[in-house]
Amino acid sequence: MPDVESIKAVLRQVIDPEVGVNIVDLGLVYGIDITPDQISIRLTMTSPACPMGDLIMGDIDAALDAALPPEIGVVVNMVWDPPWTPEMMNKDARGHFGWKGHDDR
């Protein structure tokens, strides 16, 4: 049975093509819940008008399908609350853009 960290490792394979950073480090993944027969993922995009949303969702499906046994269902819920901000990125992702967060100073 996968755990939250192993699911995050799979999701790190999904790169936002606009910025070249994976969706976990960008802070787009808000939560992962695991039950014996299902994995539920809550995620957002950097904006509701993100032109790469469909591509990213397809890449998520492909990465999880390749990594998980077929008997485990996956539900991906797009959420917009709280709205994504650059502060949600991890330190490495902010560094990719040359930005600093509160914990980087």
TORPA-4810 file (N, C-alpha, C, O; in nm, 3 decimals):
<nodes>
NODE_1_0.085_-0.119_0.000_0.000_0.000_0.000_0.089_0.124_0.000_0.178_0.136_0.084_M
NODE_2_0.066_0.215_-0.092_0.147_0.337_-0.095_0.116_0.426_0.026_0.008_0.418_0.084_P
NODE_3_0.213_0.509_0.060_0.190_0.608_0.165_0.198_0.748_0.102_0.225_0.762_-0.017_D
NODE_4_0.174_0.848_0.183_0.169_0.986_0.132_0.301_1.024_0.064_0.301_1.086_-0.042_V
NODE_5_0.412_0.987_0.125_0.542_1.025_0.067_0.566_0.956_-0.067_0.624_1.016_-0.158_E
NODE_6_0.524_0.831_-0.080_0.544_0.763_-0.208_0.455_0.823_-0.317_0.494_0.829_-0.433_S
NODE_7_0.336_0.868_-0.279_0.248_0.936_-0.378_0.310_1.070_-0.416_0.308_1.108_-0.533_I
NODE_8_0.364_1.142_-0.318_0.431_1.269_-0.351_0.549_1.244_-0.445_0.574_1.323_-0.536_K
NODE_9_0.622_1.134_-0.424_0.735_1.103_-0.512_0.687_1.081_-0.655_0.752_1.124_-0.750_A
NODE_10_0.574_1.015_-0.671_0.518_0.995_-0.806_0.475_1.129_-0.864_0.501_1.158_-0.981_V
NODE_11_0.410_1.211_-0.783_0.361_1.340_-0.834_0.476_1.437_-0.867_0.459_1.529_-0.945_L
NODE_12_0.592_1.415_-0.807_0.709_1.498_-0.842_0.756_1.473_-0.985_0.836_1.550_-1.039_R
NODE_13_0.707_1.367_-1.047_0.739_1.341_-1.188_0.658_1.431_-1.281_0.689_1.443_-1.400_Q
NODE_14_0.553_1.494_-1.227_0.465_1.579_-1.307_0.518_1.723_-1.301_0.520_1.786_-1.195_V
NODE_15_0.561_1.770_-1.415_0.623_1.902_-1.425_0.523_2.001_-1.485_0.460_1.972_-1.586_I
NODE_16_0.510_2.117_-1.422_0.432_2.226_-1.482_0.515_2.279_-1.600_0.620_2.340_-1.578_D
NODE_17_0.469_2.256_-1.724_0.553_2.292_-1.838_0.576_2.442_-1.855_0.669_2.484_-1.925_P
NODE_18_0.492_2.522_-1.793_0.513_2.668_-1.804_0.635_2.713_-1.725_0.702_2.809_-1.764_E
NODE_19_0.662_2.645_-1.614_0.768_2.694_-1.525_0.881_2.593_-1.504_0.986_2.629_-1.451_V
NODE_20_0.861_2.467_-1.545_0.966_2.367_-1.535_0.992_2.316_-1.394_1.102_2.269_-1.365_G
NODE_21_0.894_2.324_-1.308_0.906_2.276_-1.170_0.793_2.177_-1.144_0.683_2.194_-1.196_V
NODE_22_0.821_2.074_-1.065_0.716_1.975_-1.039_0.604_2.031_-0.952_0.623_2.128_-0.879_N
NODE_23_0.487_1.966_-0.962_0.367_2.021_-0.898_0.371_2.013_-0.745_0.304_2.090_-0.678_I
NODE_24_0.449_1.920_-0.690_0.459_1.911_-0.543_0.542_2.028_-0.491_0.499_2.097_-0.399_V
NODE_25_0.659_2.049_-0.549_0.744_2.159_-0.503_0.682_2.295_-0.530_0.712_2.392_-0.461_D
NODE_26_0.595_2.303_-0.632_0.524_2.429_-0.658_0.416_2.457_-0.553_0.364_2.568_-0.545_L
NODE_27_0.384_2.355_-0.473_0.280_2.373_-0.372_0.139_2.358_-0.427_0.043_2.405_-0.367_G
NODE_28_0.127_2.291_-0.542_-0.006_2.274_-0.602_-0.083_2.159_-0.538_-0.206_2.154_-0.550_L
NODE_29_-0.014_2.067_-0.471_-0.081_1.953_-0.406_-0.115_1.994_-0.264_-0.027_2.015_-0.181_V
NODE_30_-0.244_2.004_-0.236_-0.291_2.049_-0.105_-0.311_1.935_-0.006_-0.303_1.956_0.115_Y
NODE_31_-0.337_1.815_-0.055_-0.358_1.704_0.037_-0.368_1.572_-0.034_-0.409_1.564_-0.150_G
NODE_32_-0.331_1.467_0.037_-0.339_1.331_-0.014_-0.399_1.246_0.097_-0.344_1.239_0.207_I
NODE_33_-0.511_1.181_0.067_-0.576_1.091_0.162_-0.574_0.951_0.102_-0.604_0.931_-0.015_D
NODE_34_-0.538_0.856_0.186_-0.524_0.718_0.138_-0.612_0.626_0.221_-0.606_0.626_0.344_I
NODE_35_-0.693_0.548_0.151_-0.770_0.440_0.213_-0.725_0.311_0.146_-0.653_0.317_0.046_T
NODE_36_-0.766_0.196_0.196_-0.718_0.071_0.135_-0.750_0.057_-0.014_-0.677_-0.011_-0.086_P
NODE_37_-0.857_0.120_-0.063_-0.891_0.102_-0.204_-0.893_0.231_-0.286_-0.929_0.229_-0.404_D
NODE_38_-0.855_0.342_-0.223_-0.862_0.468_-0.299_-0.761_0.570_-0.249_-0.732_0.577_-0.130_Q
NODE_39_-0.710_0.648_-0.342_-0.623_0.761_-0.310_-0.694_0.886_-0.359_-0.730_0.895_-0.476_I
NODE_40_-0.713_0.981_-0.270_-0.776_1.109_-0.305_-0.671_1.219_-0.295_-0.599_1.231_-0.195_S
NODE_41_-0.665_1.298_-0.399_-0.567_1.407_-0.405_-0.641_1.537_-0.425_-0.726_1.549_-0.514_I
NODE_42_-0.608_1.635_-0.341_-0.660_1.770_-0.360_-0.548_1.856_-0.415_-0.439_1.863_-0.357_R
NODE_43_-0.574_1.920_-0.527_-0.471_2.008_-0.583_-0.534_2.129_-0.647_-0.654_2.136_-0.670_L
NODE_44_-0.448_2.223_-0.676_-0.492_2.346_-0.740_-0.397_2.376_-0.856_-0.302_2.302_-0.881_T
NODE_45_-0.424_2.482_-0.925_-0.335_2.534_-1.028_-0.291_2.674_-0.982_-0.348_2.731_-0.889_M
NODE_46_-0.191_2.727_-1.049_-0.145_2.859_-1.008_-0.251_2.966_-1.032_-0.248_3.071_-0.968_T
NODE_47_-0.345_2.938_-1.124_-0.459_3.028_-1.144_-0.570_2.947_-1.209_-0.543_2.846_-1.274_S
NODE_48_-0.697_2.990_-1.190_-0.808_2.918_-1.255_-0.797_2.920_-1.407_-0.855_2.834_-1.473_P
NODE_49_-0.725_3.014_-1.462_-0.711_3.023_-1.608_-0.583_2.955_-1.658_-0.541_2.979_-1.771_A
NODE_50_-0.522_2.871_-1.575_-0.397_2.805_-1.614_-0.417_2.729_-1.746_-0.498_2.637_-1.751_C
NODE_51_-0.345_2.767_-1.851_-0.364_2.700_-1.980_-0.308_2.559_-1.984_-0.336_2.485_-2.078_P
NODE_52_-0.232_2.520_-1.884_-0.171_2.387_-1.880_-0.249_2.289_-1.792_-0.205_2.176_-1.772_M
NODE_53_-0.363_2.332_-1.739_-0.438_2.248_-1.646_-0.472_2.110_-1.701_-0.450_2.010_-1.633_G
NODE_54_-0.525_2.103_-1.822_-0.562_1.972_-1.879_-0.439_1.885_-1.900_-0.443_1.764_-1.875_D
NODE_55_-0.331_1.945_-1.944_-0.208_1.869_-1.966_-0.154_1.815_-1.833_-0.115_1.698_-1.824_L
NODE_56_-0.154_1.898_-1.731_-0.105_1.856_-1.600_-0.194_1.744_-1.544_-0.142_1.646_-1.490_I
NODE_57_-0.325_1.756_-1.557_-0.415_1.651_-1.508_-0.388_1.520_-1.582_-0.389_1.413_-1.520_M
NODE_58_-0.365_1.525_-1.711_-0.333_1.404_-1.788_-0.202_1.343_-1.744_-0.189_1.220_-1.735_G
NODE_59_-0.104_1.428_-1.716_0.026_1.378_-1.668_0.013_1.314_-1.529_0.079_1.215_-1.500_D
NODE_60_-0.073_1.370_-1.444_-0.097_1.310_-1.312_-0.157_1.171_-1.329_-0.112_1.076_-1.267_I
NODE_61_-0.260_1.160_-1.413_-0.323_1.029_-1.437_-0.221_0.928_-1.488_-0.217_0.814_-1.442_D
NODE_62_-0.138_0.970_-1.584_-0.040_0.878_-1.642_0.064_0.834_-1.538_0.099_0.717_-1.533_A
NODE_63_0.112_0.927_-1.457_0.213_0.893_-1.356_0.156_0.798_-1.251_0.222_0.701_-1.213_A
NODE_64_0.035_0.826_-1.204_-0.025_0.740_-1.101_-0.064_0.604_-1.158_-0.047_0.503_-1.091_L
NODE_65_-0.117_0.601_-1.281_-0.152_0.473_-1.344_-0.029_0.383_-1.357_-0.039_0.262_-1.339_D
NODE_66_0.084_0.442_-1.389_0.207_0.363_-1.407_0.263_0.315_-1.273_0.334_0.214_-1.268_A
NODE_67_0.233_0.387_-1.166_0.295_0.356_-1.037_0.209_0.272_-0.944_0.261_0.206_-0.854_A
NODE_68_0.078_0.273_-0.964_-0.012_0.207_-0.868_-0.073_0.080_-0.925_-0.091_0.068_-1.046_L
NODE_69_-0.104_-0.015_-0.838_-0.176_-0.134_-0.884_-0.315_-0.093_-0.935_-0.374_0.003_-0.885_P
NODE_70_-0.368_-0.164_-1.033_-0.495_-0.123_-1.094_-0.615_-0.129_-0.998_-0.716_-0.064_-1.024_P
NODE_71_-0.604_-0.205_-0.890_-0.718_-0.215_-0.798_-0.732_-0.092_-0.707_-0.833_-0.078_-0.637_E
NODE_72_-0.634_-0.004_-0.707_-0.643_0.118_-0.626_-0.698_0.230_-0.714_-0.639_0.266_-0.815_I
NODE_73_-0.811_0.284_-0.674_-0.872_0.395_-0.747_-0.807_0.527_-0.708_-0.756_0.543_-0.598_G
NODE_74_-0.810_0.620_-0.799_-0.754_0.753_-0.773_-0.860_0.857_-0.806_-0.921_0.854_-0.913_V
NODE_75_-0.880_0.949_-0.713_-0.970_1.062_-0.735_-0.887_1.189_-0.718_-0.822_1.208_-0.615_V
NODE_76_-0.890_1.273_-0.819_-0.819_1.401_-0.812_-0.923_1.512_-0.812_-0.999_1.528_-0.907_V
NODE_77_-0.924_1.588_-0.704_-1.019_1.698_-0.690_-0.946_1.831_-0.705_-0.853_1.861_-0.630_N
NODE_78_-0.989_1.909_-0.801_-0.935_2.044_-0.820_-1.005_2.137_-0.723_-1.128_2.143_-0.718_M
NODE_79_-0.926_2.210_-0.645_-0.982_2.305_-0.549_-0.920_2.443_-0.574_-0.811_2.455_-0.630_V
NODE_80_-0.991_2.545_-0.532_-0.943_2.683_-0.552_-0.933_2.759_-0.420_-0.902_2.878_-0.419_W
NODE_81_-0.959_2.689_-0.311_-0.954_2.753_-0.180_-0.865_2.668_-0.089_-0.897_2.552_-0.065_D
NODE_82_-0.758_2.720_-0.038_-0.713_2.859_-0.054_-0.651_2.881_-0.192_-0.597_2.788_-0.252_P
NODE_83_-0.659_3.003_-0.240_-0.593_3.032_-0.367_-0.442_3.012_-0.355_-0.382_3.042_-0.251_P
NODE_84_-0.382_2.960_-0.461_-0.238_2.938_-0.462_-0.165_3.072_-0.460_-0.208_3.170_-0.523_W
NODE_85_-0.053_3.075_-0.387_0.036_3.192_-0.387_0.179_3.141_-0.395_0.204_3.025_-0.362_T
NODE_86_0.273_3.222_-0.438_0.413_3.178_-0.443_0.467_3.133_-0.308_0.563_3.056_-0.305_P
NODE_87_0.410_3.177_-0.198_0.454_3.133_-0.066_0.431_2.984_-0.044_0.490_2.926_0.048_E
NODE_88_0.348_2.921_-0.126_0.318_2.778_-0.112_0.427_2.690_-0.174_0.430_2.569_-0.151_M
NODE_89_0.516_2.751_-0.251_0.626_2.674_-0.309_0.726_2.641_-0.199_0.737_2.712_-0.100_M
NODE_90_0.800_2.529_-0.219_0.906_2.501_-0.122_1.027_2.590_-0.154_1.030_2.659_-0.256_N
NODE_91_1.123_2.586_-0.065_1.239_2.676_-0.077_1.312_2.657_-0.209_1.354_2.755_-0.271_K
NODE_92_1.328_2.531_-0.253_1.399_2.504_-0.378_1.325_2.563_-0.499_1.387_2.618_-0.589_D
NODE_93_1.192_2.550_-0.499_1.114_2.603_-0.611_1.123_2.756_-0.614_1.140_2.817_-0.720_A
NODE_94_1.113_2.817_-0.496_1.126_2.964_-0.492_1.265_3.005_-0.541_1.279_3.105_-0.611_R
NODE_95_1.366_2.928_-0.502_1.501_2.957_-0.546_1.516_2.947_-0.698_1.593_3.021_-0.758_G
NODE_96_1.440_2.853_-0.760_1.441_2.838_-0.905_1.405_2.970_-0.973_1.457_3.004_-1.079_H
NODE_97_1.315_3.044_-0.908_1.269_3.172_-0.963_1.345_3.291_-0.906_1.324_3.406_-0.947_F
NODE_98_1.435_3.263_-0.812_1.508_3.372_-0.749_1.426_3.448_-0.647_1.454_3.564_-0.615_G
NODE_99_1.322_3.379_-0.594_1.235_3.442_-0.495_1.270_3.391_-0.356_1.323_3.281_-0.342_W
NODE_100_1.240_3.469_-0.256_1.258_3.429_-0.118_1.124_3.431_-0.048_1.041_3.518_-0.072_K
NODE_101_1.105_3.333_0.040_0.984_3.328_0.121_1.016_3.370_0.263_1.130_3.405_0.294_G
NODE_102_0.915_3.366_0.348_0.934_3.406_0.487_1.040_3.320_0.556_1.116_3.370_0.639_H
NODE_103_1.043_3.188_0.522_1.138_3.099_0.590_1.276_3.098_0.525_1.366_3.029_0.573_D
NODE_104_1.294_3.174_0.418_1.422_3.179_0.348_1.509_3.297_0.393_1.626_3.306_0.356_D
NODE_105_1.452_3.385_0.471_1.523_3.509_0.502_1.609_3.495_0.624_1.676_3.590_0.664_R
</nodes>
